C-alpha cells in the first residue's frame, strides 16, 4: 500500500467539545480491519491527512492501530485517538481497568476520547459505566468522554445521575438512517454527534440514483456527497477504507458545499428511526 502518487488531503477542521477538547470533523473507522492490514491502513491514513482514528476493544485491533500510529511518525498530540469499552466493564472500577488496558494495547499514555460502546439496558449498569468515565475525566486521565448507541432516554439517565453531559454520542447514521430524533436531543445538550457506518452498511446507498445524480452534478464521487452531507450538518463521520485513493477522496470534502435543494433531496432518503439498530434490544450490544 502506497501513497507516493497521491497528494494528501488537508486535515479536517476541528469542532469544539463540551469539556474543552476539540475533535477533527472527519475520521477513520477501523472495524473490521485487524492485524497487519489495520496497522498499514492506519499509517497510510495518517500520511493522507487523517487525524482522528476510531477503534474499540470489541474490534480486536487496538494493538494494530497503535502500531500504525507509531509507524506514521506523527507526534502523539497531533492525533485524536478514540476507543470504546464493552458491557463487561460497566462499573466504575471496570472502566478504569478497561481504560488502562486500552492504553497498554495502543501503546499511548492517554486517549482523547473514551466511549461506552453500547448501553445494554437489560444489564442495567450503564449509569455506573458513565460514572467511571466521569471519574477518568475528573482525574484528568482522558480529554473527553462519551457514549455510543445511546438513545435520548439513556442520555437522560446518565446526566440525571451525574450532572455530566457526554462530549460525544457515536450512533449509526447515514442519509437513509438520518436519526433526526437523537440528533435534536444532542443539539439541545451540546453533544457532538459522531456517525458510524456513515456511508451505509453496504454499497446500496452510494449506488442510490439520487446520490449518483447529485455526485454527477457537483463533480464528486457518491461517497464524497454522502460525507459532505454529514460534515455540512456538523456531524463527525468515521468512514473506513483500505484503498489509499479512497482514503484521500473521503477526507477531501471540505472544499465544496451541497445546495439547500440537494440537502433537502438527501433528507428525503431517510427511512426513519426504526431502520437503525435498536440499542434497547439485548442482541444489539456488547
C-alpha positions as CSV (number, residue, x, y, z in Angstrom):
1,X,0.0,0.0,0.0
2,X,1.5,3.3,-1.0
3,X,0.5,7.0,-1.1
4,X,3.5,8.1,-3.1
5,X,1.4,9.2,-6.2
6,X,-1.3,10.8,-4.1
7,X,-1.5,14.3,-2.7
8,X,-2.5,14.2,1.0
9,X,-5.8,16.0,1.8
10,X,-5.7,18.9,4.3
11,X,-6.6,17.7,7.8
12,X,-10.3,18.0,8.7
13,X,-11.4,21.2,10.6
14,X,-11.7,20.8,14.4
15,X,-15.0,21.0,16.3
16,X,-15.2,22.1,20.0
17,X,-16.3,19.6,22.6
18,X,-18.2,20.4,25.9
19,X,-15.2,19.7,28.2
20,X,-12.7,21.8,26.3
21,X,-11.1,19.4,23.8
22,X,-11.5,19.6,20.0
23,X,-12.3,16.8,17.7
24,X,-11.5,16.5,13.9
25,X,-14.7,16.7,11.9
26,X,-14.0,13.5,10.0
27,X,-12.0,10.4,11.0
28,X,-11.0,6.9,10.1
29,X,-13.1,4.0,11.2
30,X,-11.1,0.8,11.7
31,X,-13.7,-2.0,12.0
32,X,-13.4,-4.8,10.9
33,X,-9.7,-4.4,10.0
34,X,-7.2,-6.3,12.1
35,X,-3.5,-7.2,12.2
36,X,-1.1,-6.1,9.6
37,X,-3.8,-4.7,7.3
38,X,-5.1,-2.5,10.0
39,X,-1.7,-1.3,11.0
40,X,-0.8,-0.4,7.4
41,X,-4.2,1.4,6.7
42,X,-3.8,3.5,9.9
43,X,-0.3,4.5,8.9
44,X,-1.4,5.4,5.3
45,X,-4.5,7.2,6.6
46,X,-2.4,9.4,8.8
47,X,0.0,10.1,6.0
48,X,-3.0,11.0,3.9
49,X,-4.2,13.7,6.3
50,X,-6.4,11.8,8.9
51,X,-6.0,13.0,12.5
52,X,-9.0,11.1,14.1
53,X,-8.6,7.3,14.5
54,X,-11.5,5.3,15.9
55,X,-11.0,1.9,17.5
56,X,-12.6,-0.3,20.2
57,X,-11.8,-3.2,22.4
58,X,-14.5,-5.1,20.5
59,X,-12.7,-4.6,17.2
60,X,-9.6,-6.6,18.5
61,X,-7.4,-4.2,16.6
62,X,-6.1,-1.7,19.3
63,X,-2.6,-3.1,19.1
64,X,-2.5,-2.8,15.3
65,X,-4.0,0.7,15.5
66,X,-1.3,1.7,18.0
67,X,1.4,0.3,15.8
68,X,0.1,2.2,12.7
69,X,0.0,5.4,14.7
70,X,3.6,4.8,15.8
71,X,4.7,4.0,12.2
72,X,3.3,7.2,10.9
73,X,5.9,9.2,12.9
74,X,3.4,11.9,13.7
75,X,3.7,13.3,17.3
76,X,1.0,11.9,19.7
77,X,-0.5,15.3,20.3
78,X,-1.4,15.7,16.7
79,X,-3.6,12.6,16.6
80,X,-7.0,12.2,18.2
81,X,-7.5,8.6,19.4
82,X,-10.9,7.2,20.3
83,X,-11.6,3.8,21.8
84,X,-14.6,2.1,23.5
85,X,-15.2,-0.5,26.2
86,X,-17.7,-3.4,26.4
87,X,-20.5,-4.3,28.7
88,X,-18.2,-6.4,30.9
89,X,-16.6,-3.2,32.1
90,X,-19.9,-1.5,33.1
91,X,-18.8,-0.4,36.6
92,X,-16.7,2.4,38.0
93,X,-13.7,0.2,38.6
94,X,-14.3,-1.7,35.4
95,X,-14.0,1.4,33.3
96,X,-10.7,2.3,35.0
97,X,-9.3,-1.2,34.2
98,X,-10.7,-1.0,30.6
99,X,-9.0,2.3,30.1
100,X,-5.6,1.1,31.3
101,X,-5.9,-2.0,29.2
102,X,-6.7,0.1,26.1
103,X,-3.7,2.4,26.8
104,X,-1.4,-0.6,27.0
105,X,-2.7,-2.2,23.8
106,X,-2.4,1.1,21.9
107,X,1.0,2.0,23.4
108,X,-0.1,5.5,24.4
109,X,-0.3,7.4,27.8
110,X,-3.8,8.8,27.2
111,X,-6.9,8.7,25.0
112,X,-8.5,11.8,23.5
113,X,-12.0,10.2,23.8
114,X,-13.2,7.1,25.6
115,X,-16.7,5.8,24.9
116,X,-19.2,3.3,26.5
117,X,-19.8,1.2,23.3
118,X,-23.4,0.2,24.0
119,X,-25.8,0.9,26.9
120,X,-27.0,-2.7,27.2
121,X,-30.0,-1.6,29.3
122,X,-31.0,-5.2,30.1
123,X,-27.8,-5.4,32.1
124,X,-28.8,-2.2,34.0
125,X,-25.2,-1.0,34.6
126,X,-24.6,1.7,32.0
127,X,-25.1,4.5,34.6
128,X,-22.2,3.0,36.6
129,X,-20.2,2.8,33.4
130,X,-20.8,6.5,32.9
131,X,-19.7,7.3,36.5
132,X,-16.5,5.5,35.7
133,X,-16.0,7.7,32.7
134,X,-16.7,10.8,34.7
135,X,-14.1,9.8,37.2
136,X,-11.5,9.4,34.4
137,X,-12.4,12.9,33.2
138,X,-12.3,14.5,36.7
139,X,-8.9,12.9,37.3
140,X,-7.6,14.4,34.1
141,X,-6.7,11.0,32.6
142,X,-8.7,11.4,29.5
143,X,-9.5,14.5,27.5
144,X,-13.1,13.8,26.5
145,X,-15.7,11.2,27.4
146,X,-18.8,9.9,25.6
147,X,-21.1,7.2,24.7
148,X,-22.1,5.2,21.6
149,X,-25.6,4.0,20.6
150,X,-27.3,5.8,23.5
151,X,-30.9,6.9,23.0
152,X,-32.2,10.2,24.5
153,X,-33.7,8.2,27.4
154,X,-30.3,6.6,28.1
155,X,-28.6,10.1,28.0
156,X,-31.2,11.5,30.4
157,X,-30.4,8.7,32.9
158,X,-26.7,9.2,33.0
159,X,-27.0,13.0,33.0
160,X,-29.6,12.9,35.9
161,X,-27.3,10.6,37.9
162,X,-24.1,12.7,37.5
163,X,-24.9,16.1,36.1
164,X,-22.2,15.5,33.5
165,X,-23.1,15.6,29.8
166,X,-21.2,13.5,27.3
167,X,-18.9,15.2,24.8
168,X,-19.9,12.8,22.0
169,X,-22.6,10.2,21.2
170,X,-21.5,7.9,18.3
171,X,-24.5,6.4,16.6
172,X,-25.4,4.6,13.3
173,X,-26.1,7.5,10.9
174,X,-26.3,8.0,7.2
175,X,-28.8,9.8,4.8
176,X,-31.1,6.8,4.8
177,X,-30.9,6.4,8.6
178,X,-30.7,10.1,9.5
179,X,-31.5,9.8,13.2
180,X,-33.3,13.1,13.5
181,X,-34.7,12.4,16.9
182,X,-31.4,11.7,18.8
183,X,-29.7,14.4,16.8
184,X,-32.2,17.0,18.1
185,X,-31.6,15.8,21.7
186,X,-27.8,16.1,21.1
187,X,-28.2,19.7,19.8
188,X,-30.1,20.8,22.9
189,X,-27.5,19.2,25.2
190,X,-24.4,20.4,23.3
191,X,-23.3,16.8,22.4
192,X,-21.4,16.3,19.2
193,X,-22.9,13.5,17.0
194,X,-20.5,11.1,15.5
195,X,-21.6,8.8,12.7
196,X,-20.7,5.2,12.4
197,X,-21.4,3.4,9.1
198,X,-21.7,7.0,7.6
199,X,-21.7,5.5,4.0
200,X,-24.3,2.9,4.8
201,X,-23.7,-0.8,5.7
202,X,-23.1,-1.8,2.0
203,X,-22.8,-0.3,-1.5
204,X,-26.5,0.3,-1.8
205,X,-26.5,3.9,-0.5
206,X,-23.6,5.0,-2.8
207,X,-25.4,3.4,-5.7
208,X,-28.7,5.2,-5.0
209,X,-29.7,7.0,-8.2
210,X,-30.5,10.2,-6.3
211,X,-27.0,10.3,-4.8
212,X,-25.3,9.3,-8.0
213,X,-27.1,12.2,-9.8
214,X,-26.1,14.7,-7.2
215,X,-22.5,13.4,-7.4
216,X,-22.6,14.0,-11.2
217,X,-24.0,17.5,-10.7
218,X,-21.2,18.5,-8.3
219,X,-18.4,16.6,-10.0
220,X,-17.7,14.4,-6.9
221,X,-18.0,10.8,-6.0
222,X,-21.1,9.4,-4.4
223,X,-19.1,8.8,-1.2
224,X,-18.0,12.4,-1.1
225,X,-21.5,13.6,-1.5
226,X,-22.7,11.4,1.5
227,X,-19.7,12.5,3.7
228,X,-20.3,16.2,2.7
229,X,-24.0,15.7,3.9
230,X,-22.6,14.7,7.3
231,X,-20.0,17.4,7.8
232,X,-22.2,20.1,6.4
233,X,-24.6,19.4,9.3
234,X,-21.8,19.4,12.0
235,X,-21.8,15.6,12.2
236,X,-18.5,13.7,12.6
237,X,-18.4,10.7,10.2
238,X,-15.8,7.9,10.6
239,X,-15.8,6.1,7.3
240,X,-13.4,3.2,6.7
241,X,-11.5,2.2,3.6
242,X,-8.3,0.3,2.9
243,X,-7.8,1.9,-0.5
244,X,-5.3,4.8,-0.5
245,X,-7.1,6.7,-3.2
246,X,-10.4,6.4,-1.4
247,X,-8.9,7.4,1.9
248,X,-7.8,10.7,0.3
249,X,-11.2,11.2,-1.5
250,X,-13.1,10.6,1.7
251,X,-11.2,13.3,3.5
252,X,-11.5,15.7,0.6
253,X,-15.0,17.0,1.4
254,X,-14.3,20.4,2.9
255,X,-13.8,22.4,-0.3
256,X,-17.3,22.3,-1.7
257,X,-20.9,22.6,-0.4
258,X,-24.2,21.0,-1.3
259,X,-27.0,23.3,-2.1
260,X,-30.1,23.7,0.1
261,X,-32.1,21.8,-2.5
262,X,-29.5,19.0,-2.7
263,X,-29.5,18.7,1.1
264,X,-33.3,18.5,1.1
265,X,-33.3,15.8,-1.6
266,X,-30.9,13.8,0.6
267,X,-33.1,14.3,3.6
268,X,-35.9,12.6,1.7
269,X,-34.0,9.3,1.7
270,X,-34.5,8.9,5.4
271,X,-36.2,5.6,6.4
272,X,-36.8,6.7,10.0
273,X,-35.6,5.7,13.4
274,X,-36.9,2.1,13.0
275,X,-34.2,1.5,10.3
276,X,-31.4,1.8,12.9
277,X,-30.1,-0.9,15.2
278,X,-32.2,-0.7,18.4
279,X,-29.9,-0.4,21.3
280,X,-32.7,-1.4,23.7
281,X,-32.7,-5.0,22.3
282,X,-30.4,-7.4,24.2
283,X,-28.9,-8.8,20.9
284,X,-27.8,-5.3,19.9
285,X,-25.0,-4.5,22.3
286,X,-21.6,-5.7,23.6
